[in-house]
Amino acid sequence: MATFVSLVSFTDQGIRNVKDSPARFDGFRAAAEKLGVTVKSVYWTVGSCDIVVTVDGPEDKVTALLLKVGSLGNVRSQTLRAYGEDEFRRILAAMP
């Protein structure tokens, strides 16, 4: 399973309905589970992004989930592929 960190920002629509954000996240978690994606953590934040969420899953399933969420119009996200220490050490060991 691959790990992804998404930096999420509310759109104008999303911030107008910010009180619904926890319920929208419940929907996100349910959709993730249906796709076999595990939500590892979520934090609502202040600053340049509004939510930071970490998920584990197959790349195509995570991508499909994030595209679906983006299509709802409440958030925009920037997603980063993350590597744990052991995984990164294996990558470095494979370098020619």
C-alpha positions as CSV (number, residue, x, y, z in Angstrom):
1,M,0.0,0.0,0.0
2,A,1.2,3.5,-0.8
3,T,0.9,6.4,1.6
4,F,-0.4,9.8,0.5
5,V,-0.6,13.1,2.4
6,S,-3.3,15.6,1.1
7,L,-3.2,19.3,1.9
8,V,-6.8,20.4,1.6
9,S,-8.2,23.9,1.2
10,F,-11.8,24.9,1.4
11,T,-13.4,26.4,-1.7
12,D,-15.8,29.4,-1.3
13,Q,-18.6,26.8,-1.2
14,G,-16.8,24.7,1.4
15,I,-16.1,27.6,3.8
16,R,-19.7,28.8,3.5
17,N,-20.7,25.4,4.8
18,V,-17.7,24.8,7.2
19,K,-19.9,23.5,10.0
20,D,-20.7,20.5,7.7
21,S,-17.0,19.7,7.4
22,P,-16.9,16.9,10.0
23,A,-20.0,15.3,8.4
24,R,-18.4,15.6,4.9
25,F,-15.3,13.9,6.3
26,D,-17.5,11.0,7.6
27,G,-18.6,10.6,4.0
28,F,-15.0,10.7,2.8
29,R,-14.0,8.0,5.2
30,A,-16.9,5.8,4.2
31,A,-16.1,6.3,0.5
32,A,-12.4,5.5,1.2
33,E,-13.3,2.3,3.0
34,K,-15.5,1.1,0.0
35,L,-12.4,1.6,-2.2
36,G,-10.1,-0.2,0.1
37,V,-8.3,3.0,1.1
38,T,-7.4,3.5,4.8
39,V,-7.6,6.9,6.4
40,K,-4.6,7.1,8.7
41,S,-5.1,10.6,10.1
42,V,-7.0,13.8,9.7
43,Y,-6.3,17.3,11.2
44,W,-8.2,20.5,10.7
45,T,-5.6,23.2,10.5
46,V,-5.1,27.0,10.3
47,G,-2.7,28.6,7.8
48,S,-2.2,27.9,4.2
49,C,-4.4,24.8,4.2
50,D,-7.5,23.8,6.1
51,I,-7.2,20.1,6.5
52,V,-4.3,17.6,6.3
53,V,-5.3,14.0,5.7
54,T,-3.1,10.9,5.4
55,V,-4.3,7.8,3.6
56,D,-2.9,4.4,2.6
57,G,-4.1,2.6,-0.5
58,P,-3.5,1.7,-4.1
59,E,-2.6,4.7,-6.2
60,D,-5.5,4.3,-8.6
61,K,-8.0,4.0,-5.8
62,V,-6.6,7.0,-3.9
63,T,-6.7,9.1,-7.1
64,A,-10.3,8.1,-7.8
65,L,-11.3,9.0,-4.2
66,L,-9.6,12.4,-4.4
67,L,-11.1,13.2,-7.8
68,K,-14.6,12.3,-6.5
69,V,-14.1,14.6,-3.5
70,G,-12.8,17.4,-5.6
71,S,-15.8,17.1,-8.0
72,L,-18.2,17.9,-5.1
73,G,-16.8,21.4,-5.0
74,N,-16.1,21.9,-1.3
75,V,-12.4,21.5,-1.3
76,R,-9.3,21.5,-3.5
77,S,-6.3,19.4,-2.6
78,Q,-2.6,19.0,-3.3
79,T,-1.5,15.4,-2.7
80,L,2.0,14.1,-2.0
81,R,3.2,10.5,-2.2
82,A,4.9,9.8,1.2
83,Y,7.5,7.2,2.0
84,G,8.1,5.7,5.4
85,E,11.7,5.3,6.7
86,D,12.0,1.6,5.7
87,E,10.5,2.2,2.3
88,F,12.8,5.1,1.6
89,R,15.8,3.1,2.7
90,R,14.9,0.4,0.2
91,I,14.6,3.0,-2.5
92,L,18.0,4.4,-1.7
93,A,19.5,0.9,-1.6
94,A,18.2,0.3,-5.1
95,M,20.0,3.3,-6.6
96,P,22.7,2.4,-9.1
